[in-house]
Amino acid sequence: TGTYGNLGYNNFRGPGSVTLDTSLTRSFKIRERATLQLRGEAFNLPNKANFANPGSSLFSTSSFGVITSTGTYDPRIIQLAMKLLF
């Protein structure tokens, strides 16, 4: 009890994580010296639950290999911006 035995390296693996951050920008020429810029950004676009790694303490039989929480990822965030350059 409390030893790894004959397991190889990296045998305890957690679930994968998926995040996708993207941004779109468009510039419009209003006059000769003025430009309007529109920008949209999205963080964690799929809004998938990314779980934390399972418990790896060999001395705790009740939580070993059990995922008890989600990771520290933010929820989906979308922001829009408009900028006037002159």
Contact map, one row per residue, 1 for C-alpha under 8 A:
11100000000000000000000000000000000000000000000000000000011000000000000000000000000000
11110000000000000000000000000000000000000000000000000000011000000000000000000000000000
11111000000000000000000000000000000000000000000000000000010000000000000000000000000000
01111110000000000000000000000000000000000000000000000000000000000000000000000000000000
00111110000000000000000000000000000000000000000000000000000000000000000000000000000000
00011111000000000000000000000000000000000000000000000000000000000000000000000000000000
00011111101000000000000000000000000000000000000000000000000000000000000000000000000000
00000111111000000000000000000000000000000000000000000000000000000000000000000000000000
00000011111000000000000000000000000000000000000000000000000000000000000000000000000000
00000001111110000000000000000000000000000000000000000000000000000000000000000000000000
00000011111110000000000000000000000000000000000000000000000000000000000000000000000000
00000000011111000000000000000000000000000000000000000001000000000000000000000000000000
00000000011111100000000000000000000000000000000000001000000000000000000000000000000000
00000000000111110000000000000000000000000000000000011100000000000000000000000000000000
00000000000011111000000000000000000000000000000001111000000000000000000000000000000000
00000000000001111100000000000000000000000000000001100000000000000000000000000000000000
00000000000000111110000000000000000000000000000001100000000000000000000000000000000000
00000000000000011111000000000000000000000000010101000000000000000000000000000000000000
00000000000000001111100000000000000000000011111100000000000000000000000000000000000000
00000000000000000111110000000000000000000011110000000000000000000000000000000000000000
00000000000000000011111000000000000000001111100000000000000000000000000000000000000000
00000000000000000001111100000000000000001110100000000000000000000000000000000000000000
00000000000000000000111110000000000000111100000000000000000000000000000000000000000000
00000000000000000000011111000000000000111000000000000000000000000000000000000000000000
00000000000000000000001111100000000011110000000000000000000000000000000000000000000000
00000000000000000000000111110000000011100000000000000000000000000000000000000000000000
00000000000000000000000011111000001111000000000000000000000000000000000000000000000000
00000000000000000000000001111100001110000000000000000000000000000000000000000000000000
00000000000000000000000000111111011100000000000000000000000000000000000000000000000000
00000000000000000000000000011111111100000000000000000000000000000000000000000000000000
00000000000000000000000000001111111000000000000000000000000000000000000000000000000000
00000000000000000000000000001111110000000000000000000000000000000000000000000000000000
00000000000000000000000000000111111000000000000000000000000000000000000000000000000001
00000000000000000000000000001111111100000000000000000000000000000000000000000000000111
00000000000000000000000000111110111110000000000000000000000000000000000000000000000111
00000000000000000000000000111100011111000000000000000000000000000000000000000000011110
00000000000000000000000011110000001111100000000000000000000000000000000000000000011110
00000000000000000000000011100000000111110000000000000000000000000000000000000001111000
00000000000000000000001111000000000011111000000000000000000000000000000000000001110000
00000000000000000000001110000000000001111100000000000000000000000000000000000111100000
00000000000000000000111100000000000000111110000000000000000000000000000000000111000000
00000000000000000000111000000000000000011111100000000000000000000000000000011110000000
00000000000000000011110000000000000000001111100000000000000000000000000000111100000000
00000000000000000011100000000000000000000111111100000000000000000000000001111000000000
00000000000000000011110000000000000000000111111000000000000000000000000000011000000000
00000000000000000111000000000000000000000001111100000000000000000000000000010000000000
00000000000000000010000000000000000000000001111110000000000000000000000000110000000000
00000000000000000110000000000000000000000001011111000000000000000000000000000000000000
00000000000000000000000000000000000000000000001111100000000000000000010000000000000000
00000000000000111100000000000000000000000000000111110000000000000000011010000000000000
00000000000000111000000000000000000000000000000011111000000000000010111000000000000000
00000000000001100000000000000000000000000000000001111100000000000011111000000000000000
00000000000011100000000000000000000000000000000000111110000000000010000000000000000000
00000000000001000000000000000000000000000000000000011111000000011111000000000000000000
00000000000000000000000000000000000000000000000000001111100000111111000000000000000000
00000000000100000000000000000000000000000000000000000111110000111000000000000000000000
00000000000000000000000000000000000000000000000000000011111100110000000000000000000000
11100000000000000000000000000000000000000000000000000001111110010000000000000000000000
11000000000000000000000000000000000000000000000000000000111110000000000000000000000000
00000000000000000000000000000000000000000000000000000000111111110000000000000000000000
00000000000000000000000000000000000000000000000000000000011111110000000000000000000000
00000000000000000000000000000000000000000000000000000000000111110000000000000000000000
00000000000000000000000000000000000000000000000000000011100111111110000000000000000000
00000000000000000000000000000000000000000000000000000111110111111100000000000000000000
00000000000000000000000000000000000000000000000000000111000000111110000000000000000000
00000000000000000000000000000000000000000000000000000110000000111111000000000000000000
00000000000000000000000000000000000000000000000000111110000000101111100000000000000000
00000000000000000000000000000000000000000000000000010110000000000111110000000000000000
00000000000000000000000000000000000000000000000000110000000000000011111000000000000000
00000000000000000000000000000000000000000000000011110000000000000001111100000000000000
00000000000000000000000000000000000000000000000001110000000000000000111110000000000000
00000000000000000000000000000000000000000000000000000000000000000000011111000000000000
00000000000000000000000000000000000000000000000001000000000000000000001111100000000000
00000000000000000000000000000000000000000001000000000000000000000000000111111000000000
00000000000000000000000000000000000000000011001000000000000000000000000011111000000000
00000000000000000000000000000000000000000111111000000000000000000000000001111100000000
00000000000000000000000000000000000000000111100000000000000000000000000001111110000000
00000000000000000000000000000000000000011110000000000000000000000000000000011111000000
00000000000000000000000000000000000000011100000000000000000000000000000000001111100000
00000000000000000000000000000000000001111000000000000000000000000000000000000111110000
00000000000000000000000000000000000001110000000000000000000000000000000000000011111000
00000000000000000000000000000000000111100000000000000000000000000000000000000001111100
00000000000000000000000000000000000111000000000000000000000000000000000000000000111110
00000000000000000000000000000000011110000000000000000000000000000000000000000000011111
00000000000000000000000000000000011110000000000000000000000000000000000000000000001111
00000000000000000000000000000000111000000000000000000000000000000000000000000000000111
